[in-house]
Amino acid sequence: MENLFENSFFWAQIIGFIALGFCILAWQLKNSYHIMALSMLECALWGIHYIAMGMTVAGIQQFIASAKCGIVAYASQKYLKAVITIYVVCIWANSLFLFSHWHDLIPAIASSIISIPCIRADSREIIARGMFCGQLMWIYYDLYIGSVIAAFSSFIIMVSVIIGMYRHENWQIGKCHKTFVPSIARALFVFPNFRTFP
């Protein structure tokens, strides 16, 4: 029992389970301030989780993400592009400075795919697809390092994104087993048009 409580992997999973709870709760909220506040706590917990797993690059990146969520929660909308740009620069600086293996770049790539589309805050379709593809990369990374709980968290986010796109984009889903999956794939990967303004 003593060895169990001294095992960093054990504590990493406990912390990851708590972070998963914050993740699920955040996706149920409607108020953007509350979502960012919970996301800030969630990212901080994932940072501890990854560091306990021995993944320093991903851990530090999550702390940077936590700071970003806190700033976004309070900052004016006009500063959003600047905050996202600084965030992307910081996570790449972190990954390149502490680089020791190719998988150290995956968190920065995944988070860039998720974050850069948010610069166009008016384009829900692009943001949703960026989130989906970025979480897919996080799942690959999490399974590679052996963090099943983090991979499951990303899977939940992907499912939530798909449900959101289904509702807002009026997807036409196949009714039988032969057309169900192809219809989702077709709707998901049909690249939406950018919104244009005069």
Residue, then its C-alpha position, 0 to 999 in steps of 0.5 A: m500500500e505504501n508503494l502505491f501511494e509513492n507511485s507517481f503514475f498512481w497519483a497522475q491517474i487520480i489527478g487526471f480523473i479529477a481533470l476529466g471531471f472538470c472537462i465534462l463539467a465545462w462542456q455542460l456550461k453555457n456561460s463563457y466566463h465559467i467555462m474559461a474558469l473551469s478550463m483554467l483549473e482543468c489545464a493546471l491539473w493536466g499539467i500536474h498529470y503530465i509532469a507526474m507521467g514524466m512528460t515535462v513538455a506537455g506539462i508545462q504547455q498545460f500550465i501555459a494553457s491554464a494561464k491563457c484561459g485565465i487571460v481570455a476569461y478577463a480580457s476584452q474580445k479585441y485582445l483575443k488574437a494577440v492572446i492566441t498568437i502569444y500562446v502559440v509562440c509560447i508553446w512552440a518555444n517550450s517544445l523546441f527549447l525542451f525538445s528531446h524526442w519527436h513526440d515532444l512536438i505533438p502537444a504544440i502541433a495539436s494545440s496550434i491546430i485547436s487554437i489558431p482557428c479561434i482567431r476567427a471567432d466568427s467561424r464556428e465551423i472552422i473552430a469545431r473542425g480544428m478542435f476535432c483534429g487537434q483532439l485526435m492528435w492529443i489522443y495519439y499522444d496520450l496513448y503513446i505515453g500511456s495516459v488512457i485517462a487523458a485520451f478518454s478526456s480528448f475522446i469526450i471532447m471530440v464527441s461533444v464537438i461532433i454533437g455540436m456540429y450536428r445540431h448547428e449545421n443540420w447534418q443529414i445522418g444515415k439511418c442504417h448501419k451502411t450509411f451512418v458512419p459514411s454520412i458522419a465522415r462526409a459531414l465532418f470533413v466537408f470543408p465549410n466556407f469562410r464567412t465573409f463580410p462587406 
